[in-house]
Each structure stands twice: as structure tokens, then as C-alpha cells.
């Protein structure tokens, strides 16, 4: 154990007395939805938490700036290469999280573990037998699906959930899927992701969103009065960017001066560009490629409508993610056009902050775009209500109500 524990970064002296160990294979500064989710959780109670996670580029400078201790195990990709390192990463995560959690217990005597996801959960199961602690396990969707594919893993996972103090799901759809598949009696809590302004460079030194809006529009020669539709995500077929592009000629026909900005990269980029050229709207469809988070604020500010028409084909597609980009669009006060998708029920609500459509119905999709493009008052109302929705949050300390905290 001593040999493996030496792989951790040197323990820093802290004056606080934290009693919650948050363990995750993903954490900032590495960009990842789970990492962002858990970082926001730690910011709520910085004096109470310790973080144990995998190393990543830029982590030393980031860790030193935090209000809570961060300990990391090395990433084998750095010294074994990409292929072999990726192959060994799950085993490395399991062993290091297990060994270093024990070492940190003898230093801090923490009382709780918050396991940040369902991956490598056997380490958590073993820790629950060895250490005198209670634990909560977080589930985000696909981590749950992957575990259930293996019968042995499924049995061990069910035992882990039964031993948990509580289960935290990032969405109602994940909670429902968990209840329908495993039917465990452990208390289950839904705590949604939140939007952190600093992620977009909008902290204490907030930038002027009107200036950012003008800058982005000028970059793509978009008039100030034009209606701009925005999508943000990987360029894959399931996201149905083509459905938005196909509606642009129709909107132009009825007199809407419309432009479409797509932030992201992926395999479908060339086919989407070809489609825009065939429909003669290539001058109005703007591909940005990958956009860093701090630059995304300008694109959210520049748009009038946020649209993502995700298709649902598989039974587990409802667990593909919380839909954080919809929440981000609402945070910036933008109305949303989205699919009637089970995974989105917590973040998009029909006629409250969005218009929900069947993405396979050309008529429904066009009517939604037509309505929002032509009715600025409706856009303003949905955007305003969406901003209020995006501000709602459940504090993670609510997990400990009734636990003697």
C-alpha cells in the first residue's frame, strides 16, 4: 500500500476539518460534465470536503487555487502511452481510489464518502466494509447503463446501492430508470447540475454581454436585427442539425432574416456543410468548430433561439445526459426549441422556457421556428422564465438532513 500511496501528490496542510471525501475519476481542470458537476458540489461546502481524483493537464496550478484539499493519482496515459494507458486506466482508477481513500481516512478521519459516478464502484464497495464511514453514490446515466450490462457487475452494483446511505441522480429520468431496473430501497435524491458563471468568464469581472453579442455577430457578418439560431454540441447525426438547416429556406421564404450558428465538431460536419450548400443557405450557416467555455458566452449572447432536436432511438437514450447546454441557454435568457425527450424533462418545459416538438415532424418543427422567429415577445417571455428556472438549485448538504450533521 505504501508504494501505491506514494503516487499521490504530497498532502498539503489545511486548517479546515473536512469530513466528506469526494472521489471521482474526472474533475476540473479537465473539461467533463461529471467533473464540472462535482466541482460545483464542492464549491457549496468547501470547508467540508476533500477531493480525490485522477491527474490531468494543468491540475497543479488549479488545485493550489482551491479552498479545499485536492489529491490526485497519476494518469497512466502519461507514462504508458495512449492505447495501453487507456486500457489500464479503469484498473488504475479502482486501485488508486481504494488505497488513497484509506490513507486519507487516517489523516482526516472523514465520516462520509461521496462517490462521484458509477464507474469503478467495486473500490467503493470494499471501502464500505473496511472503513467506518457512510457513503453516497452519484449516478449520471451512462455509468448506470454500462454497469447493468454485466450480470456479475449488476449483482455487485445492486449490493453497493443497498449499502449506500443514499443515491444521487443528476436527473429524474436516471432516477426512474434506476427504480425500474434495480428496485432498490435506498433513498434516492435528484440533484440537477447548475451553471457556474465563472465557467464562461462571467464571475466578479463579468464581461458586457451586449458587447460579446456584437462581436460574434460581426465575426460572421450577421446584421444586428437578424434572428440567430444556435446549437452547441458534437456534430453527430443524432443531434439532428440537418433538421434545423432544412428549415432555413422556409423561414427565409416567409421573410425571416435568419442565421444559424453551430458550435462543435464531429463526423457530420462535411455532410452538414454540403446540405447547406445544396439548399443555398451556406452563407447563413456558420460552423465555428470547437469553442472553449469562456468563449461560449459570446455565442449564447449572440443568439435569439437555442435549438437542439435530439433523436431518441434506443430504450436507454433517455440516459444520454442531463442536457446541460439547454440549461446554459436558459441561464443566458434564451428560449429553447427541443425534442420531447425523456432525458430533458428537468431542464426544458413546454411553453415555460421552451417549445417542445417531435423532431421527425417537419410541420411541428417549422411551426415552432416560425412562432419564435416572428414573436419577439414570446422569445422574451420564455427566455425570462428560463433564466429563473436555471437559477433553481438543490444544495448537496440536504443529503445530510437527519444524519446528525
Secondary structure, DSSP 8 states (H G I E B T S, - for coil): -HHHHTTS------SS---EEEEES--TTS--HHHHHHHHHHHHTTTTEEEEEE--TTHHHHHHTSSSEEEEE--THHHH-HHHHHHHHHHHHHHHHHHHHHHHHHHH--SEEEE-SSTTTHHHHHHHHHSS-EEEEEE-SHHHHHHHTSHHHHHHHHHHHHH-SEEEESSHHHHHHHHHHT---S-EEE------GGGGT-STT---HHHHHHHHHHHTT--TTSEEEEEES---GGG-HHHHHHHHHHHHHTT--EEEEEEB--TTHHHHHHHHHHTT-TTTEEEEE---HHHHHHHHHH-SEEEE-----SGGGGGS---HHHHHHHHTT-EEEEE--GGGTTT--BTTTEEEE-TT-HHHHHHHHHHHHH-HHHHHHHHHHHHHHHH----GGGGGTTTT-
